[in-house]
Amino acid sequence: MSLCRIIDARVEDPYAFLKTRQIVRDEKTERVVSEIIEDVRQRGDAALLDSGRRFDAPGLTSIAVTDEELGNAELTAPYRTAMEHAASRIDRFHTLQLAHFTEGLESDGGAFGWSHEHIGQRVLALDSVGVYVPGGKATYPSSVLMNAIPARVAGVEHRFVTTPARSDGFLAPAVLAALRLAGVEKAFKIGGAAAIAAFALGTESVPRVDKIVGPGNRFVNEAKRQLWGRVGLDGYAGPSEVCVLVDEYANAEYAAADLLTQIEHSDDNAAFLVSTSVAKLQVILEAVERHLSGAQCEESMRRALSNESCAFVATDISQALDIVNAIAPEHLTISTQDPESLVAKVKNAGCILLGDFTPESAGDFALGPSHTLPTRGAARFGSPVNVLDFLKIQSVSNLSFDQLVDLIPVIEAFGQMESFPTHARGATIRLAE
């Protein structure tokens, strides 16, 4: 029995399967999330505490992370050094990103901007952001850094984080250390839909924020969907996925390792292998089987491979790239003879990792760009979390009398076309002054 579905694009349509991929929604999840949101709306902190006790920590006594908890978190020297190194790279990447995005713009101290004659724009940071960090079976200090540091670099003044507590009612020392390192104003021990509702609506203890960022499970993403418009959102960052593009020159062991890296999170993750060589595809799948044997999450990863994943045999590299763009993967590894030459042809991917020495895990933990990426095909229109997620643009206009006179015929014409005479009068009334 094969590890995953195999589609030979030389003889069958590869896109039929890909068209079936969609964001997972079901009535039960929608109903449960709706009830949680309404409970948070009505009962505030009490609802959050009950949710935390029900889903995460039966003995939870407080939803807020205390200064004492933050201060007492200690890591061994290797872990502390690794975290500081990763944080430095994340800060540097987003600082460079902000500099490039604002290059040529003037600064007025609180915003960047430009103006030309009577029109212009101001680019300024959001006032507050809530970062959601997953929890449950694992701890994610990297997600704290990957989301909170870009917000800090962008200039967001109030940065908050929420993440589920462990069963003992506390957060892992690594998560606490990451909160401290990222300079978070306040953190909360809340998970799932309740956490999103808290940031979107506000409670006695949890501030209502301007925007929420961070990955999560189907309940988190459903809560984001239901609360869209009440709060700004980064996008759909759900179950993880990876695509590895290979040719006959690919290192099978490396490709197999990258395929398994992303599906280690959960059995609803997906791995895609796209190969121009039947022989290489089989060698890689054999390597995957070897890597799986005895792995810590072997059963879960096997379910992910059999349920959500697929391997494709493409006629040539052009068709292979078409398949990749149709997948629009969260993570894309290009393991070919000349990977740099293919980047320009990749239209849809959250992040691109090139060559033998850029493993998926480097992107997850230490490269610098945020690992919060669009999933389930959202890379067709979405982007990784970045400094632009924490900035907004205001347009500024300042007409003189003569400039308004020149525009009045245009304004009057549109007022007539759209049957809004008061709109037109809003301009023409100024001629009577």
TASUL-V189050 format. One record per backbone hydrogen bond with DSSP energy under -1.0 kcal/mol. CO is the residue of the C=O (numbers start at 0). NH is the residue of the N-H. Records with the same first field share a line. If there is no record, write none. Layout:
CO: NH / NH
This chain:
4: 310
6: 8 / 312
7: 10 / 11
13: 17
14: 18
16: 19
17: 20
25: 29
26: 30
27: 31
28: 32
29: 33
30: 34
31: 35
32: 36
33: 37
34: 38
35: 39
36: 40
37: 41
38: 42
39: 43
42: 45
43: 47
44: 48
45: 49
46: 50
47: 51
48: 52
49: 53
50: 54
51: 55 / 56
56: 59
62: 188
65: 69
66: 70
67: 71
75: 79
76: 80
77: 81
78: 82
79: 83
80: 84
81: 85
82: 86
83: 87
84: 88
85: 89
86: 90
87: 91
88: 92
89: 93
90: 94
91: 95
92: 96
93: 97
94: 98
95: 99
96: 100
97: 101
101: 104
105: 112
110: 107
111: 122
112: 105
113: 120
115: 118
117: 397
118: 115
119: 395
120: 113
121: 393
122: 111
123: 391
126: 157
127: 209
128: 159
129: 212
130: 161
139: 143
140: 144
141: 145
143: 147
144: 148
146: 150
147: 151
148: 152
149: 153
150: 155
157: 128
158: 184
159: 130
160: 187
161: 132
165: 168
169: 165
171: 175
172: 176
173: 177
174: 178
175: 179
176: 180
177: 181
178: 183
185: 160
186: 64
187: 162 / 189
191: 195
192: 196
193: 197
194: 198
195: 199
196: 200
197: 201
198: 208
205: 202
209: 231
210: 129
211: 233
212: 131
216: 220
217: 221
218: 222
219: 223
220: 224
221: 225
222: 226
226: 229
230: 228
231: 211
235: 374
236: 215
239: 269
241: 271
242: 332
243: 273
244: 334
245: 275
246: 249
250: 254
251: 255
252: 256
253: 257
254: 258
255: 259
256: 260
265: 268
269: 241
270: 309
271: 243
272: 311
273: 245
274: 313
276: 280
277: 281
278: 282
279: 283
280: 284
281: 285
282: 286
283: 287
284: 288
285: 289
286: 290
287: 291
288: 292
291: 294
294: 297
296: 300
297: 301
298: 302
299: 303
300: 304
301: 305
302: 306
303: 307
309: 272
310: 6
311: 274
312: 8
315: 319
316: 320
317: 321
318: 322
319: 323
320: 324
321: 325
322: 326
323: 327
328: 349
329: 350
330: 242
331: 352
332: 244
333: 354
334: 246
338: 341
341: 344
342: 345
350: 331
352: 333
358: 362
359: 363
360: 364
361: 365 / 366
371: 384
374: 377
376: 379
377: 380 / 381
385: 388
386: 389
387: 390
389: 125
391: 123
393: 121
395: 119
399: 403
400: 404
401: 405
402: 406
403: 407
406: 410
407: 411
408: 412
409: 413
410: 414
411: 415
412: 416
413: 417
414: 419
419: 423
420: 424
421: 425
423: 426 / 427
424: 428
426: 429
427: 430
